Amino acid sequence: MREIPTIDHMAALLRELCDRFPATCRRRRIGSSRQGEPLELVSIGDGRQNALVFGGPHANEPAGFLTVLRLASALCENPAERQGFTWHFIACVDPDGARLNEGWYGGPYTISHYHRHFYRPSMSDQPEWTFPIPSGRKRFDRPLPETLALMRVIDELRPAFMLSLHNADFGGAYFQISRDVPGLPAELAAIAAGQGVPLDLGPIDTVGYRVAGPGVTLLPPAEHIDFVETGGDARTPRTYGASSWHYADRYGTFTLIAEVPLWTTPGCDDPSDAGLSFGHLVKAAAVRLREELEPLARARTDIRHQCVARTPFHAAVDDTLAVSHLLIASLEGAVDRADAARTVTRAEASGIHDTVRRLPLRACAMFLRLLEAEAAADNRPATLTAVRDTLEERLRRLCAAAEDELVPFADPIGRIVTIQTEAALATARWLRSTQG
């Protein structure tokens, strides 16, 4: 399968797999989403230790649905790969959010088509980011129903291995692991290279993390995370919690996060000198972000009182703008850092440029969908129509610029699924070998 299945199709495919292997494969309901979607756990094998794999940790990252299907099928068909583990799968932990992305699942996999059907919830509406934070400067105890279901599974299984199936939009492949396993980082890098996907040596998500090998970083221990509020205003509270790997860390779980992009960014794997200083890079990035985002923020303020449709796009747009303004402040503050004069690598510059490209695209795309929902609700005053027309043109421009700069893959979904599947099996083998 070369296309991402819808939520309904994915559920049917997993039912078929369990029907084909009734002695090996079993399923049970573990909860419901906020909109009443069933959350099911599919379990395979009878090993002493548990491995937990879940797809769709973010609503716009559905390639893991197919990884779940391919990996589960491989384990049913090849008992040797199951050795030592019972494998447990959740196809998608955020089916409500995933349904709002289904418009791009069947392709074409272009930047324009992807963003015309794009949705990423606010962090407070993401199951992956609403795990409890019981202590420290920030407390959080408002997990979503989907998060509670995943928490119950983690508490029950105490998994030795957990794989959260993310995929990136731009950049290169990179991996995050919760502790160093000698030999594993090199094998993960080789898996990506084998599929012709460059490693990302400068993703902004892993800034400050210890490096285990090229394209592989170590997740910091949960107790060392300093969670802080991220701004916003009374209408857009930026409340969020911990992530799944923070929660599973209490059981000594080895977590792997395998990020593989839909489009690759030239230079993401290049450690050579970019010919500019860190200070110059972050200052230029802040200026560009302000230029792109301030018109969107002004338009959002101007039309807020005219909106009547109740959709999740309101919170999503406001959250993306809040995150963007937090990043701008961070970039502007970094200009005066002690190391501002140091020269950056091309990979570092690529990571910053990807973030500057990503946030305006997301904000504009979801703002446009917000206004389309207003039109569908027959709310079409001239002011909203004018803003919608402006956003259409802005999104076309942003997509065209990204398409000029980024490199598409042949069969991007197939590459993501192959890398994630091979990474999961390789990690399980390494864990078995280190545990004797």
N, C-alpha and C positions, 0 to 999 in steps of 0.2 A: 504494500500500500504506500503510495507516494503523497497522499493528501491526509491532512489531519481530520480525524473523524469528529463528528459532533458529539455532544454529551450522550444523546440517545443512542447513536450508532456505537459509541465506545462501550456503553453498558451492554448492548446486544452482543458485541464481539466477545466480551469477557464471559457472558453467559454461555455462549457457544463453546468457548475454551473449556469451561468447567464441565459442560455436558460431554465433551470429547474425552476428558480425562477424569471421570468421576471418582476413581480410586486415589487420585493424586491431588486434585484441585477442589477446593471447597470455598464457599462464600457465605458471608453473613452481613447483616446490616449493622452499622456502628453508630448511626445518627442521621440527622437531617440538616440540610442547609437552612438558611433564614427563609428561603422561598419554598421550603418543603421538599427539595430534591433529596432523594435517598443517597446516603453515603455508605458504600459497601467496602468490605475488606475481603480480598481474595487471598487464600493461603495455600501454599504449595509445599509438599514434602513434610518430613518429620524429623528434621535435624535437631540437635540439642540446643543450638543457639538460634536466635531470631534475627532476620534481616527485614527491615521495613523500607519500602520504596513507595513514594507518592508523587503523583503528577500534578501539574497545574498549581504550583505554590503561589504564582502570580497569574492573574486572569489573562494576561496577554502572552503567556508562555506555555502554549499547549503541546509543544512537540513531544513532551514527556508522555502524553497519552499513548502514542505509538511505541515509545520505549517500554512502557509498562506491558503492552501487548506482546512486543517482540521478546522481551526478557522472560515474561511469564511463559510464553510458548516454548522458548528454548529450555527452560527448566523442567517443563512437563515432558519434553521430548528427550532430554538428556539427563538421567538421574545422577550421573557423575558430577555435574555442575552444581547439584544441590547439596553435595556432601557436607555434612556438619551444620547446615543451616535449614531452618524452616523459613521460607520466603513469604512475605506478606505484602500485598499491593493495594493501594488506594488509587484508582484511576485519576481522580481529580478532587482536590480538597476545596475548590471554590467553583462549583458548577454554576452558581448564579452569575458570577463574573464572567466565567468562560462563555456562557451563552451570548453575552453581549459582544464577543469577538468572533462568533461563528461566521460572520459575513466574509471573512478573509481566509477561512480554513481551506477552502477548495482551490485557492489560487485565483489568478496568477500571483506569484510571490514577488510582487514589486513593492517598492517603498510607498508608492502612491496608494495602491489597493490596500495594503496593510493599514495605513493610517486612516483611510476613509472608513474603516470598520474597527477602529482601535478603541479599547477601553482598558484602563487600569484603575482599580479602585483607590480611594484615599487610603492611607496607611491604616487608619482606624477601622477600615472595612476589609482589610486583608487578613484572612486566617493565618497566614504565615507570620504576621507581625502583631498578633494580639495575644501572645502567651504572657502569663503573669510575670511581673517583676515584684518579688515579695520584699526586697530590701534595697538599701542604697538611697542615693539622692532622689531618684524617681521611683514611685510606686505605680503599679498598674495591675488592676484586677477586674477587667471587663472583657474577658475572652469571648469571642464570637461562638455561636453554636458549633460551627465547623472546627474551630480551634479546640473546643472542649472535647469533641469527638476524637480528634487526633491526640490530645492529651491522654484520654482514657486508653487509647491503643498503646501509646508509649509506656504508660504506667503498667499496663497488663503485660506487654511483651518484654520490657526492659531490653530493647534491641542491642545486640552487639554491633550491628552495622545499620546505618540509616542513610538512605540516598534521597535527596530532595532534587527533583528533576526540573531545574531551571533551564531556560534558554535565553540568550541575549538577542538583541536586535542588531547592533553594530559591534565591530571590533574583531577580536580573535577568540580562540578557545582558551579558557583558563579554568583551573580546578582549585577548590578549597577543601582542605582536609583538617580534621580536628586534632590529629597528632601525626608526627613524622613516622612513617614506616619505611625503613631503608629499602631502596629499590623501587618503591611504588611511584614516586614523582616522575622518575625517568620513563617508566612504562606508560603512565598517563600521557606524558608529552608525546611519546612515540605513537600512541593510539591516534591522537589528533593529527600528527604528521602523516600517518598512514592514510588518512582521508583527505589530505591536501588542505587542511585547515591550519592557518598559522596560529602560533601561540600569542596570546595577548600578554605583553610584559608590563603594561601600565594601566590596567583597569582601575577606575576611580574607586570602585567598591572595595578594593583591597589595600588602599593606601595605608601604610603604617603596619601592615601585617608582616610577620616573619616569612621569608622566602624559603621554601623547601626544595625548590628546583625551578628551572625556567617554566613559567606559566602555572606554577603550583605554589600556593601560600598556605600557611597554617592559620586556622581560625583561632582567635584568642580565647582562652578559657572563659566560660560564662561569667565567673565571678570578677573578671577583670574588665568587663564591659561597663563603660560609664554612660548610662542612658541619660539623655537630656531632652528637654522639650525643644521643639523646633520652631517656635514662633506661631504666627497666624493671628487671627483676631477672634472676637467672640462668636462670629458666624462660622469660622473655620478652625475649630480647636484642633491642634496638631497632637492628639493623644494617640499613642501607640505603645505596644509592649515589646516583649522579647520575641525571638524567633524559635523555630522548632529545635534547632541544634543547641540553643541555650538550655531549653527544657530537658532535652535528652542527655545533656552533659552530666546530670546527676547520677545517671546509671552507667557512666563510663562508656557511653555509646561512641563508636567511631563513625563520624559523619563525613560524607563526601558530597560536595556540591559541584556539579559538572556544568559549566556555562559554555554553550556553543552558539555562535551567532548565525542569524539568517543571512547577513551580509558582512563581508570583511572590510576592514579599514586598512589601506596601504600604510605601512610603517608601524603597525601595532606590534610587530615582532622584532623591531630594529633597535638594538641597544646603542647605536652610534650617536654621536653628538648631533643635536638638532640645530646648533648654531644660534641659539637664543637662551637667555637667562630664564630662570624660574619666575623671577619677578615680572619680566616682560610678558611671559606666557599667561600668567594668571591675571594680570592687569588687562591684557587684550581680551581674554575670555570674559571677564566681568563686563567690559564695555559692550561686547557683542551680545551677551545675554540681556543686558538692560535694553539695548536697542530693539531686540526681538520681543521681549516680554512686557515691557511697560505699556505698549499700546493694547496688548491683550488684557492686562490688569485694569486699565482705564475703561475699556469697553465693558468688561465684566461688572465693574462698579456702576457704570452708567445704565445698564439694562437689567440689573438684578431685580429691581422692583416690578419690572414688567413681565417677569416669567411666572407662569402658572402651572406648568407641567411638573409633576413629581417624578423626577428621575435621579438615578445615582450619578449622573454626569455633573450635577451641581457640586457635590462634595469632591468629585474627582478633579474637576477643573480647579477649584479653590485650593485643594491640596497640592496639586502640581505647581501652581503659582507660588504657594507658600514655600515649598521645597526649593523652588528656583530662586526666590528672593533670599532664602537662607544661604544658598550656595553663592550667590552674588556677594553677600556680606562676607562670607568665608574667603572667597577669592580676593576681595579688596583688602581684607585684613592680612592675607598672606603676602601681599606686596612688601610689607615691612619686616618680614621674617628675617632672622639672622642669615639664612642660607639663600636669600632672594637673588644673590648675584651668581649662584652656581649655574652651570650649564645643564640643561635638561637633555634627555635622550629623545630620539624620535618617537619611541614607544610612549614615553610620558606625555609628550605633546599630543600624540594620537588619542590617548585616553581622555585628556581634557577636551580636545576638539569634539570627540564623540559625545561627551556630556553636554557641551554647548549646542550641539546639533540636536540631541535627543529631546531635551526638555521643551523647547519651543514647538517642535513637531507634535509632541504629546498634548501640550496645552491647547494648541490651535485645533488639532484633530478632535479632541473631546469637546471643546467649546462649540465647534461646528455641529457636532452631534446633539449637543444640548439645544441649540437653536432649531435644528431639524425636528426635535421632539416637540418644541413649541409650535412649529408650523403644523405638525401632525395633530396637535391638540386644537388646531384652528385658531391659534394665537399668532396673528400675522400683522402687527402694526408696522408702519413704515420704518420705524427705528430698528426693530429687530431684523427686518428684511435687509436693511442697509448694512448692518453689522454682519449678517450672514454672508452677503455678497463679498464684503471685504475679507472675511475669513476664508472663503473659497479661494480667492486670489492669493492670499498669503500662504495657504496650505499648498497650493500648486507650486508657488515659488520655492518654498522650503523643500518640498519633495524633489523638485527638479534639481536643486542644488545638491541634495544628498545623493541622488542618482548619478550625478556627474562625478562625485567624489568617492563613492563606495563601489565595491566589486561584488557582483552577484555570483552565487554558486549555481552550478548545475545540480539539480536535486538537493536543495538545501535541507529539506526535512529528512531525507534519507541519511545525509551526513550526520546530522544531529543525533538521530536515533542510533546509528551505528556506533558513534563515539560513546554515547551514554551507555549503551548496552555492553560494549566491550570494557568500558571503565568499571561498570558494576561487577562484571565477572572477574576482571583482573583484581579488583580490590578484595573481593571475597576470597580469591586464591591466596593473596598476600596475607590476609588476616588469618586464614587457616594455617599457613606456614609459620607465622610468628607465634601462634598459640600452640604449636606442637601437634 
